[in-house]
Amino acid sequence: MKDHLKIKGIFSTIQAIVSHLKQDTKRDEHNMIGFEVAPVQLASTENNRNMQEASFMYAQLLKGILINMKDNDTSDMIEYCRQENASNKAALDIIQNFELNYRPERAIWWYSLDSFLYRILNRALHVQDIDTLYHFRVFIRDMHRTVSQLHIAMMASNERKLTKLYRGQLIPSNDFEKIRSNVGGLLSINRFLSTSADRDLALVFAGKSTNDDTAVLLEISLASNHTDSSAPFAGIAAYSQFGSGEREYLFSMGTVFRIDRIEDIDHDCVCIHLTLTQDNDPQLTALAKYMSIELHERYDLTTLGMFVLDIGDYHRAKQFFATALTAAKTPGHRVRCHNLLGMAYEKLGDYDKALEQFQLELKIHRQNLPVDHPVFAPTYSNIAVVYMDRGQLDLALKYFRRALIIEQAAIEPNYVELSVYHSHIGLILKAKSLLKESLVYQKKALSLRQMCLPPIHPSIAEAYNNLATIYYGLHQNDKAICMHKKAWKSQRSRFQRTIYYWSFNTRS
């Protein structure tokens, strides 16, 4: 027996083993929540921004995309579930029932059903499986809307006097340490979080700590006036399979809590005290600003593609953009899809296909717009970048100059984009050993950035460093050193700040 520490029991019948395995499976499903944490203070620079913080932000972005998508077609979810359960007749019968009888207002009932749907969705939320979550997008949105509607009704009733909710479970000890080391920070739960108003029941679910897992009781403090629509929760006893016995309350996916403190209940269990955040939380306000810039109020398949492109999953981004292109119904949507496909192919190093997509984008523009319209500028710039990647500097220079001419003639030129075009032209001229001409363009790039960006923006330091390399080439070492010092001073000031700056192309 000493060699078999994983033995859970001794059983005399197959039925007893099956029953125990089912209990273990349900316990594992209950414990599989998945979470992200953000430290007390968001990092002040991209260099300092750690993986925990990035994962936290991306989880919130993904939530924003999924719950705001507009389509109502569940057919791809149903087909996906059929493929996943092809050999399971009981599951296929439930899928057939779902296809015939599902209504958005019954989403919670279907979620609480002991079936494949609950398991597939929570597994996908746990690991942030974007492909599966996209298939479930309509169901996820229906769940969120239902919880939101119930929350509004609850706030208008006596239930608003509820002050605490509880959840007990086992957490892998290394994950528990992430929470312990970020007391005062934020905790985002990836899944729809089931809780109870019954503390004793939650403690039963917590169990006892083991060598690998820590038993925790999540004690969630609620404000009596909590009306934040972005973090809804509601009692679901009347809508779930379980009835009123568990006094169950459900939080929507991606709900964010403040980690207040951690204390031992006994040697077998610890209590993590959480507070549900509200709209006026300063850290969440900064995050909301970040998300509004990232999403541009656009919630569709291309947004999801941009999300995975941003985290470096270029193949999946390409697939999302290609799917969006097949469904595109307007010239504007097709242009966007071609543009994003071109960007994905460029990241993948498939330059021929990238150029093909950008040329298709140009073709649609030419059919609908005058040739000097400002939207041509970023397309020409993208083409130029591909030619730079291929080492075809003359062609890259040609297209950057086209972009520059169009942007300069715009009624409201984008100074950030103008600075980018000047800088790239300067880099190409430097590569061609035309240092004096390069110097003119890099000086202009710096001037433009100083006009429209804060002094500690990283693009300012980049411009100073570009000038420094040219001065070294011109044997003007004193000026080169001066530029490097200015770059260093800009970045030192940036490191000392505790807020983010973002820039983006408003026409893209």
C-alpha positions in Angstrom: 0.0 0.0 0.0 2.9 2.4 0.6 3.8 2.3 -3.1 0.3 3.3 -4.1 -0.4 6.7 -2.6 -3.1 7.5 -5.3 -5.4 4.7 -4.1 -8.8 6.3 -3.4 -10.6 3.2 -2.0 -11.3 -0.5 -2.2 -14.5 -1.5 -4.0 -16.2 -4.9 -4.2 -18.5 -4.2 -7.2 -18.2 -2.5 -10.6 -21.2 -0.3 -9.7 -19.4 1.0 -6.7 -16.4 1.9 -8.8 -18.5 3.6 -11.4 -20.4 5.6 -8.7 -17.1 6.7 -7.2 -15.6 7.7 -10.5 -18.7 9.8 -11.3 -18.3 11.6 -7.9 -14.6 12.2 -8.7 -15.5 13.5 -12.1 -18.1 15.9 -10.7 -15.6 17.1 -8.1 -12.9 17.7 -10.7 -15.4 19.6 -12.9 -16.3 21.7 -9.8 -12.7 22.5 -9.0 -11.8 23.3 -12.7 -12.4 27.1 -12.6 -9.3 28.7 -14.2 -8.4 32.2 -13.2 -6.1 35.1 -13.9 -4.5 37.5 -11.5 -3.2 41.1 -11.8 -0.9 42.7 -9.2 -1.9 45.6 -7.0 -0.5 48.1 -9.5 -0.5 47.6 -13.3 3.1 47.6 -14.6 4.3 50.9 -15.9 5.9 49.6 -19.1 5.5 46.9 -21.6 8.9 45.6 -20.6 7.7 45.2 -17.0 4.3 43.9 -17.8 4.5 40.2 -16.7 2.7 37.2 -18.1 0.2 37.2 -15.3 -0.9 40.7 -16.1 -1.0 40.0 -19.9 -3.1 36.9 -19.3 -5.5 38.9 -17.1 -6.0 41.6 -19.8 -6.4 39.1 -22.6 -9.0 37.2 -20.6 -11.0 40.4 -20.1 -10.7 41.2 -23.8 -11.9 37.8 -24.8 -14.9 38.1 -22.5 -15.7 41.5 -24.0 -15.6 40.0 -27.5 -17.7 36.9 -26.8 -20.5 38.6 -24.8 -21.0 41.3 -27.4 -21.1 39.3 -30.6 -24.3 40.0 -32.5 -25.2 36.8 -34.4 -27.8 34.2 -33.2 -26.8 31.1 -35.1 -26.1 28.1 -32.9 -25.7 25.7 -35.8 -21.9 25.5 -35.7 -22.1 24.9 -31.9 -24.5 22.1 -32.5 -22.4 20.5 -35.3 -19.3 20.9 -33.1 -21.0 19.1 -30.2 -22.1 16.3 -32.5 -18.6 15.8 -33.7 -17.3 15.7 -30.1 -19.9 13.2 -29.1 -20.2 11.1 -32.2 -20.1 7.8 -30.4 -22.2 8.8 -27.4 -25.9 8.2 -28.2 -27.2 9.7 -24.9 -25.3 12.9 -25.7 -26.5 12.9 -29.3 -30.1 12.7 -28.0 -29.5 15.7 -25.8 -28.0 17.6 -28.7 -31.1 16.8 -30.8 -33.3 18.1 -28.0 -31.2 21.3 -27.7 -31.5 21.9 -31.4 -35.2 21.6 -31.4 -36.1 23.3 -28.1 -33.3 25.7 -27.1 -34.4 29.3 -26.3 -32.1 32.0 -24.9 -34.1 32.5 -21.7 -33.5 28.8 -20.9 -29.7 29.0 -21.2 -29.1 28.6 -17.4 -31.3 25.4 -17.4 -29.3 23.9 -20.2 -26.0 24.9 -18.5 -27.0 23.3 -15.2 -27.9 20.0 -17.0 -25.5 17.2 -16.1 -24.3 16.8 -19.7 -21.6 17.3 -22.3 -22.5 21.0 -22.7 -21.5 22.0 -19.2 -18.3 20.0 -19.4 -17.2 21.2 -22.9 -17.9 24.8 -22.1 -16.1 24.9 -18.7 -13.1 23.0 -20.1 -12.8 25.6 -22.9 -13.2 28.5 -20.4 -10.6 26.9 -18.1 -7.9 26.7 -20.8 -9.2 29.7 -22.9 -9.7 27.4 -25.9 -10.7 30.2 -28.4 -11.9 27.8 -31.1 -14.4 26.1 -28.9 -15.4 29.3 -27.2 -16.2 30.8 -30.6 -18.5 27.8 -31.4 -20.2 28.5 -28.1 -20.4 32.3 -28.5 -24.2 32.6 -28.8 -24.8 30.3 -25.7 -22.1 32.3 -23.7 -23.8 35.6 -24.6 -27.3 34.2 -23.8 -25.9 33.0 -20.4 -24.4 36.4 -19.7 -27.6 38.3 -20.7 -29.8 36.0 -18.6 -27.6 36.5 -15.5 -27.6 40.2 -16.2 -31.4 40.4 -16.4 -31.8 38.3 -13.2 -29.3 40.6 -11.5 -31.3 43.7 -12.3 -34.5 42.0 -10.9 -32.6 40.9 -7.8 -31.3 44.4 -7.1 -34.9 45.6 -7.1 -35.9 43.0 -4.5 -35.0 42.2 -0.9 -32.2 40.0 -2.1 -30.1 43.1 -2.5 -29.5 42.8 1.2 -27.3 39.8 0.5 -23.8 40.6 1.8 -21.7 37.5 1.3 -21.4 34.4 -1.0 -19.2 31.4 -0.7 -17.5 28.8 -2.8 -15.4 25.9 -1.5 -13.0 23.9 -3.7 -9.5 22.5 -4.1 -7.0 24.6 -6.0 -3.6 23.3 -7.2 -1.1 24.6 -4.6 1.0 26.4 -7.2 -2.1 28.3 -8.3 -2.9 29.2 -4.7 0.5 30.7 -4.3 -0.2 33.0 -7.3 -3.2 34.3 -5.4 -1.4 34.5 -2.1 1.4 36.6 -3.7 -1.0 39.1 -5.2 -3.1 40.1 -2.1 -4.5 43.5 -2.9 -4.6 42.7 -6.6 -7.3 41.5 -8.9 -8.6 38.0 -9.5 -10.6 37.2 -12.7 -12.5 33.9 -12.8 -12.6 32.5 -16.4 -15.8 30.5 -16.1 -19.4 31.2 -14.9 -18.8 30.9 -11.2 -21.3 29.0 -9.1 -21.5 30.1 -5.4 -23.8 29.5 -2.4 -25.2 31.7 0.3 -24.6 28.7 2.6 -21.1 28.8 4.1 -21.3 25.4 5.7 -22.2 23.8 2.3 -19.3 25.6 0.7 -17.0 24.2 3.3 -18.1 20.7 2.5 -17.2 21.3 -1.2 -13.8 22.7 -0.1 -12.7 19.3 1.4 -9.2 19.0 2.8 -5.8 20.1 1.6 -3.5 17.5 0.1 0.2 17.5 -0.9 -0.8 18.8 -4.4 -3.9 20.9 -3.7 -5.0 23.5 -1.3 -8.6 23.5 0.1 -10.0 27.0 -0.1 -13.2 28.8 0.9 -13.8 31.8 -1.3 -15.7 34.3 0.8 -17.1 37.0 -1.5 -18.2 40.4 0.0 -20.9 42.2 -1.9 -21.9 45.8 -1.8 -25.6 46.3 -1.1 -25.8 48.7 -4.0 -23.9 46.7 -6.4 -25.5 47.6 -9.8 -22.4 47.1 -12.0 -23.8 45.6 -15.3 -20.3 44.3 -16.2 -20.1 42.0 -13.2 -23.6 40.6 -12.8 -24.6 37.7 -10.5 -28.0 36.3 -9.5 -29.8 33.6 -7.7 -30.6 30.8 -10.1 -32.5 28.3 -8.0 -35.6 28.7 -10.0 -33.8 28.3 -13.3 -31.4 25.4 -12.8 -31.6 21.6 -12.5 -30.7 21.7 -8.8 -33.6 23.7 -7.3 -33.3 25.7 -4.1 -31.4 23.2 -1.9 -27.9 24.7 -2.6 -29.0 28.4 -2.5 -27.0 28.8 -5.6 -25.9 32.2 -7.1 -24.1 32.4 -10.4 -21.6 35.0 -11.5 -21.1 35.7 -15.2 -17.9 34.6 -16.8 -14.8 36.7 -16.3 -16.0 38.4 -13.1 -13.3 40.4 -11.4 -12.7 40.4 -7.6 -10.3 42.2 -5.4 -8.1 39.9 -3.3 -8.5 41.4 0.2 -6.7 38.9 2.5 -6.1 35.3 3.2 -6.4 33.5 6.5 -6.3 30.0 7.8 -9.6 28.4 8.8 -7.7 25.3 10.2 -4.8 23.2 9.1 -6.8 21.7 6.3 -8.4 24.8 4.7 -7.8 28.5 4.1 -10.2 31.3 3.5 -9.6 33.8 0.6 -11.5 37.0 1.3 -12.6 38.6 -2.0 -14.6 41.7 -2.8 -16.7 42.0 -5.9 -15.3 45.0 -7.9 -17.4 47.9 -9.2 -17.3 50.4 -12.0 -15.4 52.9 -9.9 -12.5 50.6 -9.2 -9.5 52.6 -10.5 -7.6 49.6 -11.8 -10.6 48.4 -13.7 -11.2 51.9 -15.1 -7.7 51.7 -16.6 -8.4 48.3 -18.0 -11.7 49.4 -19.5 -9.8 52.2 -21.3 -7.4 49.7 -22.7 -10.2 47.5 -23.9 -12.1 50.4 -25.6 -8.9 51.2 -27.6 -8.2 47.5 -28.4 -11.7 46.6 -29.6 -12.9 49.9 -31.2 -16.4 48.9 -30.3 -16.3 46.2 -32.9 -17.4 42.7 -31.8 -17.2 40.1 -34.6 -15.0 37.4 -36.0 -12.3 39.8 -37.2 -12.0 41.2 -33.7 -11.5 37.7 -32.4 -8.9 37.2 -35.1 -7.1 40.4 -34.1 -7.1 39.1 -30.5 -5.3 35.9 -31.4 -3.0 37.8 -33.9 -2.0 40.1 -31.0 -1.0 37.1 -28.8 1.0 35.6 -31.6 -1.3 32.8 -32.8 -0.9 33.7 -36.5 -2.3 30.5 -38.0 -5.5 30.7 -36.0 -5.8 34.4 -36.8 -5.5 33.6 -40.5 -8.3 31.0 -40.1 -10.6 33.5 -38.4 -10.0 36.2 -41.0 -10.5 33.7 -43.9 -13.8 32.6 -42.3 -14.9 36.2 -41.9 -14.1 36.9 -45.5 -16.4 34.2 -46.8 -19.2 35.7 -44.8 -18.4 39.4 -45.7 -21.4 41.1 -47.4 -20.2 44.7 -47.9 -17.1 46.2 -49.6 -16.0 47.7 -46.3 -16.1 44.4 -44.5 -14.2 42.6 -47.4 -11.6 45.3 -47.3 -11.1 44.8 -43.6 -10.8 41.0 -44.0 -8.3 41.3 -46.9 -6.2 43.8 -44.8 -6.2 41.5 -41.7 -5.4 38.4 -43.8 -2.5 40.3 -45.3 -1.2 41.1 -41.9 -1.5 37.5 -40.7 0.3 36.2 -43.8 3.1 38.8 -43.3 3.5 37.6 -39.7 3.7 34.0 -41.0 6.4 35.0 -43.5 4.2 34.1 -46.5 4.9 37.3 -48.3 3.4 36.4 -51.7 0.0 35.7 -50.1 0.3 38.9 -48.0 0.9 41.0 -51.1 -2.0 39.2 -52.8 -4.4 40.2 -49.9 -3.2 43.8 -49.9 -3.6 44.1 -53.6 -7.2 42.8 -53.3 -7.8 45.4 -50.7 -6.5 48.1 -53.1 -8.7 46.8 -55.9 -11.8 47.2 -53.8 -10.7 50.7 -52.7 -10.2 51.7 -56.3 -13.6 50.6 -57.3 -15.2 52.8 -54.6 -12.9 55.7 -53.8 -10.8 58.3 -55.5 -7.1 57.2 -55.8 -6.0 59.9 -53.3 -8.3 59.0 -50.5 -6.5 58.7 -47.2 -7.5 55.0 -46.7 -5.0 54.1 -49.4 -2.1 55.3 -47.2 -2.0 52.4 -44.7 -2.5 49.9 -47.4 0.5 51.2 -49.4 2.4 51.2 -46.1 1.5 47.5 -45.5 2.7 46.6 -49.0 5.9 48.5 -48.3 6.5 46.5 -45.1 6.2 43.3 -47.0 8.8 44.5 -49.6 11.1 45.5 -46.7 10.7 41.9 -45.3 11.7 40.6 -48.7 14.7 42.9 -48.9 13.3 44.7 -52.0 14.2 48.2 -50.7 13.4 50.1 -53.9 9.9 48.8 -54.0 9.5 49.4 -50.3 10.6 53.0 -50.7 8.2 53.5 -53.6 5.2 52.4 -51.6 6.2 54.3 -48.4 6.5 57.4 -50.5 3.0 56.8 -52.0 1.6 56.5 -48.5 3.4 59.6 -47.3 2.1 61.7 -50.2 -1.5 60.7 -49.6 -1.3 61.2 -45.9 0.3 64.6 -46.2 -2.6 65.7 -48.5 -5.3 64.5 -46.1 -7.6 67.2 -44.6 -6.9 65.7 -41.2 -3.5 63.9 -41.5 -2.7 61.3 -38.9 0.6 62.5 -37.5 1.5 59.2 -35.9 1.2 57.5 -39.3 3.2 60.4 -41.0 6.0 59.8 -38.5 6.0 56.1 -39.2 6.3 56.7 -43.0 9.1 59.2 -42.5 10.9 56.9 -40.2 10.7 53.9 -42.5 11.8 55.9 -45.5 14.7 57.1 -43.4 15.7 53.5 -42.5 15.6 52.5 -46.1 17.8 55.5 -47.2 20.2 54.6 -44.4 20.4 51.0 -45.6 21.2 52.4 -49.1 24.0 54.5 -47.4 22.2 57.8 -48.2 22.8 59.1 -44.7 22.2 62.8 -45.2 18.8 62.1 -46.9 18.0 59.6 -44.1 18.8 62.3 -41.5 16.2 64.6 -43.0 13.4 62.0 -42.7 14.4 60.9 -39.2 14.4 64.4 -37.9 10.9 64.9 -39.4 9.8 61.7 -37.8 11.0 62.9 -34.4 9.3 66.3 -34.9 6.0 64.7 -35.8 6.1 62.3 -32.8 6.9 65.2 -30.4 3.8 66.9 -31.8 1.3 64.1 -31.0 2.8 61.7 -28.5 3.7 62.2 -24.8 7.4 62.7 -24.1 7.9 59.3 -22.5 6.2 57.3 -25.3 8.6 54.6 -26.6 8.4 55.9 -30.2 10.1 59.1 -29.1 13.1 57.1 -27.7 13.1 55.1 -30.9 13.4 58.2 -33.0 16.3 59.5 -30.9 18.1 56.2 -31.3 17.5 56.2 -35.1 19.1 59.7 -35.3 22.0 58.5 -33.2 22.9 55.7 -35.6 22.9 58.1 -38.5 25.1 60.6 -36.7 27.6 57.8 -35.9 27.6 56.9 -39.6 28.3 60.6 -40.4 31.1 60.5 -37.8 29.3 63.1 -35.7 29.8 61.2 -32.5 29.0 64.1 -30.1 25.5 64.4 -31.7 25.1 60.7 -31.6 25.8 60.5 -27.9 23.5 63.4 -27.3 20.7 61.5 -29.0 21.3 58.4 -27.0 21.2 60.4 -23.8 17.9 61.9 -24.8 16.5 58.4 -25.6 17.7 57.1 -22.2 16.2 60.1 -20.4 12.9 59.5 -22.1 12.8 55.9 -21.1 13.9 56.5 -17.6 11.0 58.9 -17.1 8.7 56.3 -18.6 9.8 53.6 -16.2 9.0 55.9 -13.3 5.4 56.4 -14.4 2.5 54.1 -13.4 0.1 54.6 -16.2 -0.2 53.2 -19.8 0.0 55.0 -23.1 -1.4 53.5 -26.2 -1.4 54.7 -29.8 -3.3 53.3 -32.7 -4.2 54.1 -36.3 -7.8 55.4 -36.2 -8.3 54.6 -39.9 -7.2 50.9 -39.7 
